Amino acid sequence: MNPFSNILNSPRTSIAGLLIGIVTIANVLSHQGITLGAAGSGSVISLVSGLAAALLGLLAKDPANSADPAHSTNSTSTAKLGALMLCALLITGTMPLTGCSEATVAQNIVNWTPALESAVAVVDSTASVLDTAAAPIFAAAEVGFDAASNLLIVQAKAYLASPSAGVLAQLQTAVVNFQQQVNAALLQAAKITNPTSQQHVLNAINAVATVVTAMLALLQSVSSKAAVQRMAAQSSIKLATVRPYLDEQKTIATVAAHYNEPASIAALQVAEVRISAAQAGF
């Protein structure tokens, strides 16, 4: 694969990837206390991050020439960066949440609900392929998945219809509760001794975990600092604890497919979301 050819053939996607990389690196440096000096009332790092994020927002919204098939293809990929990518890059708290409107975030959360329904359906069917010893462990792990996913979907659609503070609080609770169920299920899966059965279980739960984490990241972008702290305090099983049981490559593939974007862009997206979640206390 020739990287220079890719840049020439997909300039918009390449530029978007570069901007996301700049914001990601700047955020990490900022949280390590590296500022590179002062710039006005802020720091050079925050200035660079803000400018890169602003350019990313403009790039995602810049319409391509519909008469040009090449531009149309690039526009499809770049436009899919949309609210999730921009907001996820900004939820670290080092920059204002530019472009992360409640309506846009609510729509993005609802857009993930079909994937959630599909993932939970796979979980429901997984028990039939497990060995005798693994089945009861898995059954204990998946208790409440259907009810939790149904409630989350209802709350997500309610928030889209009426993005009020009260509905937002209910959605925050639903997301955190489901995330904790998923994390607990991953820990239960670790107790399965049969390698084949364990892999089936982890694959099924990972699919659910990817969607719930994406929803949580979106929700963070429109939640107050106090609300995020409250949500994190309710997360007794932290992501760091279950990280060994998460399949990052499959997560990246799921995100890339959902937004119809290159895996390299999705990888940056996933990395930033995980950094932001950890920094927030999840």
Secondary structure, 3 states (H helix, E strand, C coil): CCHHHHHHHCHHHHHHHHHHHHHHHHHHHHHCCCCCCEECCEEHHHHHHHHHHHHHHHHHHCCCCCCCHHHHHHHHHHHCCHHHHHHHHHCCCCCCCCCCCHHHHHHHHHHCHHHHHHHHHHHHHHHHHCCCCHHHHHHHHCCCHHHHHHHHHHHHHHHHHCCCHHHHHHHHHHHHHHHHHHHHHHHHHCCCCCHHHHHHHHHHHHHHHHHHHHHHHHHHCCCCHHHHHHHHHCCCCCHHHHHHHCCHHHHHHHHHHHHCCCHHHHHHHHHHHHHHHHHHCC
